[in-house]
Amino acid sequence: MNISEVSREKDISADTIRYYERIGLIPPVKRTSGGIRDFDEEDMRWIDFAKCMRGAGLSIESLIEYIKLYGEGEHTNLARKNLLMEESEKLEAKMNELSAAHTRLKMKIEHYDELLK
């Protein structure tokens, strides 16, 4: 599958895919003899992973480190787990902050509901 097909299927711009590959956020994609990227299922899983993790707020630096560790093999399993656990803790803290802000926002809306009766 070429980059424009992947872009449409995964709802991510071709420029973003190229950027992710250039900085190591996804592993290098195999190319045809003409130099065109030829994405396979494994490449697609990496794009899904990157999109999901970026959507969850993980930093590009953490994801690059994760992919580097992944490429080094199974002896890095503990390091990868620890990296993901740290990111999970950060995400949980962020979710708690958002939940508190949402609760406060709902209270303010209720306040205005009462004022507008």
C-alpha positions as CSV (number, residue, x, y, z in Angstrom):
1,M,0.0,0.0,0.0
2,N,1.4,3.4,-0.9
3,I,1.5,6.4,1.4
4,S,-1.6,8.1,0.0
5,E,-3.7,4.9,0.5
6,V,-2.4,4.6,4.1
7,S,-3.1,8.3,4.6
8,R,-6.7,7.9,3.6
9,E,-7.2,4.6,5.5
10,K,-5.6,5.7,8.7
11,D,-6.9,9.3,8.6
12,I,-3.4,10.8,9.0
13,S,-1.6,13.1,6.5
14,A,1.1,11.8,4.3
15,D,3.3,14.5,5.6
16,T,2.8,13.3,9.2
17,I,3.6,9.7,8.2
18,R,6.8,10.9,6.5
19,Y,7.7,12.9,9.6
20,Y,7.0,10.0,11.9
21,E,9.3,7.8,9.8
22,R,12.0,10.5,9.5
23,I,12.2,11.0,13.3
24,G,12.0,7.3,14.1
25,L,8.4,7.3,15.5
26,I,7.6,4.5,13.2
27,P,10.3,2.1,11.8
28,P,11.6,2.6,8.3
29,V,9.1,1.5,5.7
30,K,10.2,-0.8,2.9
31,R,10.4,0.8,-0.5
32,T,9.7,-0.4,-4.0
33,S,12.5,-0.5,-6.6
34,G,11.2,2.9,-7.7
35,G,11.7,4.3,-4.1
36,I,8.0,4.5,-3.2
37,R,7.1,3.5,0.3
38,D,5.3,0.1,0.4
39,F,3.5,-0.2,3.6
40,D,2.7,-3.7,4.9
41,E,0.5,-4.8,7.9
42,E,3.3,-4.4,10.4
43,D,3.9,-0.8,9.2
44,M,0.1,-0.2,9.6
45,R,0.2,-1.5,13.2
46,W,3.0,0.9,14.0
47,I,1.0,3.8,12.5
48,D,-2.0,2.8,14.6
49,F,0.2,2.5,17.7
50,A,1.8,6.0,17.1
51,K,-1.6,7.6,16.5
52,C,-3.1,6.0,19.6
53,M,-0.2,6.9,21.8
54,R,0.1,10.5,20.5
55,G,-3.6,10.8,20.9
56,A,-3.2,9.8,24.5
57,G,-0.6,12.5,25.0
58,L,2.6,10.5,25.0
59,S,5.6,12.6,23.9
60,I,7.3,12.0,20.6
61,E,10.6,11.5,22.6
62,S,9.0,8.7,24.7
63,L,7.7,7.0,21.6
64,I,11.0,7.2,19.8
65,E,12.7,5.7,22.9
66,Y,10.1,2.9,23.0
67,I,10.7,2.1,19.3
68,K,14.5,2.2,19.8
69,L,14.1,-0.3,22.7
70,Y,11.8,-2.5,20.7
71,G,14.4,-2.7,17.9
72,E,17.0,-3.8,20.4
73,G,15.0,-7.0,21.2
74,E,13.4,-8.8,24.0
75,H,16.1,-8.0,26.6
76,T,14.5,-4.5,26.7
77,N,11.0,-5.7,27.7
78,L,11.4,-4.4,31.2
79,A,12.6,-1.0,30.1
80,R,9.7,-0.8,27.6
81,K,7.2,-1.8,30.3
82,N,8.7,0.8,32.7
83,L,8.5,3.5,30.0
84,L,4.9,2.7,29.3
85,M,4.1,2.6,33.0
86,E,5.6,6.1,33.5
87,E,3.5,7.4,30.6
88,S,0.4,5.7,32.0
89,E,0.9,7.5,35.3
90,K,1.3,10.8,33.5
91,L,-1.9,10.2,31.5
92,E,-3.8,9.2,34.7
93,A,-2.7,12.4,36.4
94,K,-3.8,14.4,33.3
95,M,-7.2,12.6,33.3
96,N,-7.6,13.4,37.0
97,E,-6.9,17.1,36.2
98,L,-9.4,17.1,33.3
99,S,-12.0,15.3,35.4
100,A,-11.7,18.0,38.2
101,A,-11.9,20.7,35.6
102,H,-15.0,19.1,34.0
103,T,-16.6,18.8,37.5
104,R,-16.0,22.5,38.1
105,L,-17.3,23.4,34.7
106,K,-20.5,21.5,35.3
107,M,-21.0,23.2,38.7
108,K,-20.6,26.6,37.0
109,I,-23.2,25.6,34.4
110,E,-25.6,24.5,37.2
111,H,-25.0,27.8,38.9
112,Y,-26.1,29.6,35.7
113,D,-29.0,27.3,35.3
114,E,-30.2,28.4,38.8
115,L,-29.6,32.1,38.0
116,L,-31.5,31.9,34.7
117,K,-34.6,30.3,36.2
